[in-house]
Amino acid sequence: QVQLVESGGGLVQPGGSLRLSCAASGASSRYVMGWYRQAPGKQRELVAGITRGGSVNYADSVKGRFTISRDNANKTVYLQMNSLKPEDTAEYFCTLTLPSTRTPAYWGQGTQVTVSS
């Protein structure tokens, strides 16, 4: 059974930083690991993804501010978020996606990130 356990969310002031972590169990490392987010009243959107080989992609809105990385041995993915803005406030979800597909096969339970002064 695949499980994704996220941690690291919280409240931060604008301009601050947070680091999200997600540990996957029961899944092969061949999956693309990623992060989605959903703000109140908005659609869920892809934030960043990383392949087993380290290829990454980012939403335009976070490029230059967020960095995704992964530890294949420990099946863990990280999202380092810097220069946070109020519009980054959302529930963040860790995901696993098969390389040949576009829709995540597995979702974490979500962790809240709130950027506010």
Secondary structure, 3 states (H helix, E strand, C coil): CCEEEEECCEEECCCCCEEEEEEEECCCCCCEEEEEEECCCCCCEEEEEECCCCCEEECCCCCCCEEEEEECCCCEEEEEECCCCHHHCEEEEEEEECCCCCCCCEECCCEEEEECC
